[in-house]
Amino acid sequence: MSCTNPDMEKLINLYQFGFLSEDQKMKVEAHLLECEECLKELYRISPTLELLNNKPEYFLDTLKSRKTFTARMSSTIKKLFRPIHKMTIQLVSWILLGWKRPIVKIVVPVMVTACVLLFIFFPTPKQYADLAIVEKSQYEPIRFMGPETLSAAEEIFKSALEFYERDDYKNAIPQFQAFLVYEPENPYAHFYLGVTLHLTNQLDSALKHLEIAEQFSNQMKDNVLLEKIYWHLGNAYLQKNNEDKALQTFNALAEMKGSFEENAQNQINRITNMKNKKSRD
């Protein structure tokens, strides 16, 4: 049976402390005989009240310690935030009091816009994958002879490159794969397929084909292609958070002294800075 008397809870608490008159005590006791919920509540709070009656110092010590802890925390928070609070007030005052000045009307919006843009476009990198630059390699058309002289394999490769040029990666991937059936050691096909897979977030497959392209390009001693391979390969290693292989690849690229030297050196510096920061932390 649930209690239907909303005032009874208050009377039961007063009953425990002995603050009721005889008539009120009889009323509460009669109610307890009928109401199971109130009887359970009485038994629930009885141990606490008994402890309060017998050992009031326990509650006083607890309250005192809580108050002391709260006071310490409050004081610490105030000390930490007082400089920030003061600077904020000064800044707001400067803005409000000087808003009519032309310089304030220009500077404040510019500062706010700059902060928002920095937060959106230049988030603080937290892992090596954040340093990776994923971009399409500049398309350089490969010269083919007239259509009447193209082999079946060349027709497939030309079609794959056209899809790649139009950013139609979904159709470019199977075309590159079909061409590699004919020429499995073609470094250009492996390179463009690796880049396409990288752009479509198929990282493991991209690494596989870029590494094969590096191998065959080294054999051909094609430095122009090899530079591009190193650039994409280094950034793919970064995405895998493999900073050691990324550093090794970017160092090799920088040593070639080609068109990617500056980009490679920038990545080397970023990786080194992050490694140093992680070691300090």
C-alpha positions as CSV (number, residue, x, y, z in Angstrom):
1,M,0.0,0.0,0.0
2,S,1.4,3.4,-0.9
3,C,1.1,6.5,1.2
4,T,-1.7,9.0,0.1
5,N,-1.0,11.6,2.8
6,P,1.7,14.1,1.6
7,D,2.1,15.6,5.1
8,M,2.9,12.3,6.7
9,E,6.6,12.3,5.7
10,K,7.2,15.5,7.6
11,L,5.3,14.2,10.7
12,I,7.4,11.0,10.6
13,N,10.7,13.0,10.6
14,L,9.4,15.1,13.6
15,Y,8.3,11.8,15.2
16,Q,11.8,10.5,15.1
17,F,13.2,13.6,16.9
18,G,10.4,13.5,19.5
19,F,9.0,16.8,18.5
20,L,5.3,15.7,18.2
21,S,2.6,16.0,20.8
22,E,0.9,12.9,22.2
23,D,-2.0,13.3,19.8
24,Q,0.3,13.6,16.8
25,K,2.4,10.7,17.9
26,M,-0.7,8.5,18.1
27,K,-1.8,9.7,14.7
28,V,1.6,8.8,13.2
29,E,1.8,5.4,14.9
30,A,-1.7,4.5,13.7
31,H,-0.7,5.5,10.2
32,L,2.4,3.4,10.4
33,L,0.3,0.3,11.2
34,E,-1.6,0.8,7.9
35,C,1.1,2.3,5.5
36,E,3.8,-0.1,4.5
37,E,5.7,2.6,2.5
38,C,6.0,5.0,5.5
39,L,7.0,2.1,7.8
40,K,9.9,1.3,5.3
41,E,10.9,4.9,5.3
42,L,11.0,5.0,9.0
43,Y,13.3,2.0,9.1
44,R,15.5,3.6,6.4
45,I,16.2,6.8,8.2
46,S,16.3,5.4,11.8
47,P,20.0,4.4,11.7
48,T,21.1,7.9,10.6
49,L,19.0,9.6,13.2
50,E,20.3,7.3,15.9
51,L,23.9,8.1,14.9
52,L,23.0,11.8,14.9
53,N,21.6,11.5,18.4
54,N,24.4,9.4,19.9
55,K,27.4,11.0,18.0
56,P,26.6,14.5,16.8
57,E,30.3,15.3,16.6
58,Y,30.7,12.9,13.7
59,F,28.3,15.0,11.6
60,L,30.0,18.2,12.7
61,D,33.4,17.0,11.7
62,T,32.1,15.8,8.3
63,L,30.4,19.1,7.6
64,K,33.5,21.0,8.8
65,S,35.9,19.0,6.5
66,R,33.5,19.4,3.5
67,K,33.3,23.1,4.2
68,T,37.1,23.4,4.4
69,F,37.6,21.4,1.2
70,T,35.0,23.6,-0.6
71,A,36.7,26.7,0.7
72,R,40.1,25.6,-0.5
73,M,38.7,24.6,-4.0
74,S,36.9,27.9,-4.2
75,S,40.1,29.8,-3.3
76,T,42.2,27.9,-5.8
77,I,39.7,28.5,-8.6
78,K,39.5,32.2,-7.8
79,K,43.3,32.5,-7.9
80,L,43.5,30.7,-11.3
81,F,40.7,32.7,-12.9
82,R,41.4,36.1,-11.4
83,P,44.0,37.1,-14.1
84,I,41.8,35.7,-16.9
85,H,38.8,37.5,-15.4
86,K,40.7,40.8,-15.1
87,M,42.0,40.6,-18.7
88,T,38.5,39.8,-20.0
89,I,37.1,42.8,-18.2
90,Q,39.8,45.0,-19.5
91,L,39.3,43.8,-23.1
92,V,35.5,44.1,-22.9
93,S,35.9,47.6,-21.4
94,W,38.3,48.6,-24.1
95,I,35.9,47.4,-26.8
96,L,32.8,49.0,-25.3
97,L,34.4,52.3,-24.3
98,G,36.3,52.6,-27.6
99,W,33.8,51.1,-30.0
100,K,33.2,54.4,-31.7
101,R,36.8,54.7,-32.6
102,P,37.5,53.5,-36.2
103,I,40.5,51.5,-35.2
104,V,38.5,49.4,-32.7
105,K,35.8,48.8,-35.2
106,I,38.4,47.4,-37.6
107,V,40.7,45.5,-35.2
108,V,38.1,43.5,-33.2
109,P,36.2,42.0,-36.2
110,V,39.5,41.1,-37.8
111,M,40.8,39.4,-34.7
112,V,37.7,37.4,-34.2
113,T,37.6,36.3,-37.8
114,A,41.3,35.4,-37.7
115,C,40.8,33.2,-34.6
116,V,37.8,31.4,-36.1
117,L,39.7,30.7,-39.4
118,L,42.8,29.5,-37.5
119,F,40.6,27.1,-35.4
120,I,38.9,25.8,-38.5
121,F,41.7,25.6,-41.1
122,F,44.7,25.1,-38.8
123,P,43.8,22.7,-36.0
124,T,46.6,21.7,-33.7
125,P,48.0,18.4,-34.9
126,K,47.9,15.7,-32.2
127,Q,49.3,12.7,-34.1
128,Y,51.5,12.1,-37.1
129,A,48.5,11.4,-39.3
130,D,47.4,15.0,-38.8
131,L,50.6,16.1,-40.6
132,A,49.9,14.2,-43.8
133,I,49.1,16.1,-46.9
134,V,46.8,14.2,-49.2
135,E,46.6,15.7,-52.7
136,K,46.2,14.8,-56.3
137,S,49.4,14.5,-58.2
138,Q,49.7,16.9,-61.1
139,Y,48.5,15.0,-64.2
140,E,51.1,14.9,-66.9
141,P,49.5,13.4,-70.1
142,I,51.5,10.4,-71.4
143,R,52.0,10.6,-75.2
144,F,50.3,7.9,-77.1
145,M,50.5,7.2,-80.8
146,G,47.4,7.5,-83.0
147,P,44.3,5.5,-82.0
148,E,44.8,3.1,-84.9
149,T,48.2,2.0,-83.5
150,L,47.2,1.6,-79.8
151,S,47.3,-1.9,-78.4
152,A,44.5,-3.2,-76.2
153,A,46.6,-2.6,-73.1
154,E,47.4,1.0,-74.2
155,E,43.7,1.7,-74.8
156,I,43.0,0.6,-71.2
157,F,45.8,2.8,-69.7
158,K,44.8,5.8,-71.7
159,S,41.2,5.4,-70.5
160,A,42.3,5.1,-66.9
161,L,44.3,8.3,-67.2
162,E,41.4,10.1,-68.7
163,F,39.2,9.0,-65.8
164,Y,41.9,10.1,-63.4
165,E,42.2,13.5,-65.0
166,R,38.4,14.0,-64.6
167,D,38.6,13.0,-60.9
168,D,36.5,9.9,-61.7
169,Y,38.4,7.7,-59.4
170,K,35.7,5.0,-59.2
171,N,36.2,4.2,-62.8
172,A,39.9,4.9,-62.9
173,I,40.8,2.3,-60.3
174,P,39.5,-0.8,-62.2
175,Q,41.1,0.5,-65.5
176,F,44.5,0.8,-63.9
177,Q,44.1,-2.6,-62.3
178,A,43.2,-4.1,-65.7
179,F,46.2,-2.5,-67.4
180,L,48.6,-4.0,-64.7
181,V,47.4,-7.4,-65.8
182,Y,49.2,-6.7,-69.1
183,E,52.2,-4.8,-67.6
184,P,52.6,-5.7,-63.9
185,E,56.0,-3.8,-63.8
186,N,54.8,-0.5,-65.2
187,P,55.8,2.1,-62.5
188,Y,53.5,4.8,-63.9
189,A,50.4,2.6,-63.6
190,H,51.4,1.6,-60.1
191,F,52.0,5.2,-59.2
192,Y,48.7,6.6,-60.5
193,L,46.8,3.7,-59.1
194,G,48.5,4.3,-55.7
195,V,47.6,8.0,-55.7
196,T,44.0,7.2,-56.7
197,L,43.7,4.7,-53.9
198,H,45.2,7.2,-51.5
199,L,42.7,9.9,-52.6
200,T,39.8,7.4,-51.9
201,N,41.1,6.5,-48.4
202,Q,42.2,3.0,-49.4
203,L,45.5,3.5,-47.5
204,D,46.9,0.0,-47.3
205,S,46.4,-0.7,-51.0
206,A,47.8,2.7,-51.9
207,L,51.0,2.0,-49.9
208,K,51.4,-1.3,-51.7
209,H,51.3,0.2,-55.2
210,L,53.4,3.2,-54.3
211,E,56.1,1.0,-52.9
212,I,56.0,-1.1,-56.1
213,A,56.2,2.0,-58.1
214,E,59.3,3.1,-56.1
215,Q,61.0,-0.2,-56.8
216,F,60.5,-0.1,-60.6
217,S,61.1,3.6,-60.9
218,N,64.5,3.2,-59.2
219,Q,65.3,0.5,-61.7
220,M,64.4,2.9,-64.5
221,K,66.3,5.8,-62.8
222,D,63.3,8.1,-63.6
223,N,63.9,10.8,-61.0
224,V,60.9,13.0,-62.0
225,L,58.6,10.1,-61.3
226,L,60.6,9.0,-58.2
227,E,60.2,12.4,-56.6
228,K,56.4,12.2,-56.9
229,I,56.4,8.7,-55.6
230,Y,58.5,9.7,-52.5
231,W,56.1,12.6,-51.8
232,H,53.0,10.5,-51.8
233,L,54.6,7.6,-50.1
234,G,55.9,9.8,-47.2
235,N,52.5,11.3,-46.6
236,A,50.9,7.8,-46.7
237,Y,53.3,6.6,-44.1
238,L,52.3,9.6,-41.9
239,Q,48.7,8.6,-42.2
240,K,49.7,5.2,-40.8
241,N,51.4,7.1,-38.0
242,N,54.7,5.5,-39.1
243,E,56.9,8.6,-38.5
244,D,60.2,6.7,-38.9
245,K,59.4,5.5,-42.5
246,A,57.9,8.9,-43.3
247,L,61.1,10.7,-42.1
248,Q,63.3,8.3,-44.1
249,T,61.2,8.9,-47.2
250,F,61.1,12.7,-46.9
251,N,64.9,12.7,-46.2
252,A,65.5,10.8,-49.4
253,L,63.2,13.2,-51.3
254,A,65.0,16.3,-49.9
255,E,68.4,14.8,-50.9
256,M,67.3,14.6,-54.5
257,K,67.4,18.5,-54.6
258,G,64.4,18.6,-57.0
259,S,61.2,20.4,-57.1
260,F,59.9,18.7,-54.0
261,E,62.9,19.6,-51.8
262,E,61.2,22.5,-49.9
263,N,58.0,20.5,-49.3
264,A,60.0,17.6,-48.1
265,Q,62.0,19.7,-45.7
266,N,58.8,21.3,-44.3
267,Q,57.4,17.8,-43.5
268,I,60.7,16.8,-41.9
269,N,60.6,19.8,-39.6
270,R,57.0,19.2,-38.7
271,I,57.7,15.5,-37.9
272,T,60.8,16.4,-35.9
273,N,59.0,19.0,-33.9
274,M,56.2,16.6,-33.0
275,K,58.7,13.9,-32.0
276,N,60.4,16.3,-29.7
277,K,57.2,17.4,-28.2
278,K,56.1,13.8,-27.6
279,S,59.4,13.0,-25.9
280,R,59.1,16.0,-23.6
281,D,55.5,15.1,-22.6
